């Protein structure tokens, strides 16, 4: 299983096997049912934030910015047993419980794809570390409610902060990336049949001394997302022992100037990170 690589776009693709495809379809349907539960039930589930990485649990976001109106759920193989117990407490219909079970199956089924991408980076130690951290891979499901007009920004431009991101589901809306060659322009993400895109994060760019570039991306609302909303799902793979972006000095990396990491030298880029 070897990834297909688009060098120009700095975006990689890994083959999607039938087992994962099946779990994806089932989990997406189950997630839609979860999002239809009363908001009071959803908020009862709880969310534990983490300053350096994504927290875990269910989060209802309703801030003043349009792209932050969403539901999201973070799960890991390490936290799922406790999350199943919590699901039983807050939802007597079994809707939450079934979704989390399917999420667990989905996470387990992606191990070969994630291994293939890590292997393609050419560092055996990185492959070993990737697989040792599988209990902490973060599965994130999102739902953006309908209503945002076509052409508006639905998911703000950003590069992911961790190691790399396996994009499992990108529903309604236009998924775009920032071309990493001059001029910097937004292009729609290419689709390859039976393949899933993998986007390098800021952490992996630092880890590989900028041989791999974190790709800025965004989602633009379209007429279908305006009417029906949008579902998305990703897996974040992070490296807990590595350096992290110095948020205390530079603020959130997601608020840096667009394409800032495309033009830095490896030496300049490293100055943004601390142990």
Secondary structure as GFF3:
##gff-version 3
##sequence-region A 1 275
A	DSSP	beta_strand	4	6	.	.	.	ID=ss1
A	DSSP	beta_strand	11	15	.	.	.	ID=ss2
A	DSSP	alpha_helix	18	35	.	.	.	ID=ss3
A	DSSP	alpha_helix	39	45	.	.	.	ID=ss4
A	DSSP	beta_strand	47	48	.	.	.	ID=ss5
A	DSSP	beta_strand	56	62	.	.	.	ID=ss6
A	DSSP	three_ten_helix	66	68	.	.	.	ID=ss7
A	DSSP	beta_strand	69	75	.	.	.	ID=ss8
A	DSSP	alpha_helix	80	90	.	.	.	ID=ss9
A	DSSP	alpha_helix	95	109	.	.	.	ID=ss10
A	DSSP	alpha_helix	111	120	.	.	.	ID=ss11
A	DSSP	alpha_helix	124	132	.	.	.	ID=ss12
A	DSSP	three_ten_helix	134	136	.	.	.	ID=ss13
A	DSSP	beta_strand	138	144	.	.	.	ID=ss14
A	DSSP	beta_strand	153	158	.	.	.	ID=ss15
A	DSSP	beta_strand	164	170	.	.	.	ID=ss16
A	DSSP	beta_strand	174	178	.	.	.	ID=ss17
A	DSSP	beta_strand	186	188	.	.	.	ID=ss18
A	DSSP	beta_strand	195	200	.	.	.	ID=ss19
A	DSSP	alpha_helix	202	207	.	.	.	ID=ss20
A	DSSP	beta_strand	217	220	.	.	.	ID=ss21
A	DSSP	alpha_helix	223	228	.	.	.	ID=ss22
A	DSSP	beta_strand	230	237	.	.	.	ID=ss23
A	DSSP	beta_strand	244	245	.	.	.	ID=ss24
A	DSSP	alpha_helix	247	250	.	.	.	ID=ss25
A	DSSP	three_ten_helix	253	255	.	.	.	ID=ss26
A	DSSP	alpha_helix	260	263	.	.	.	ID=ss27
A	DSSP	alpha_helix	266	270	.	.	.	ID=ss28
A	DSSP	beta_strand	273	274	.	.	.	ID=ss29
###
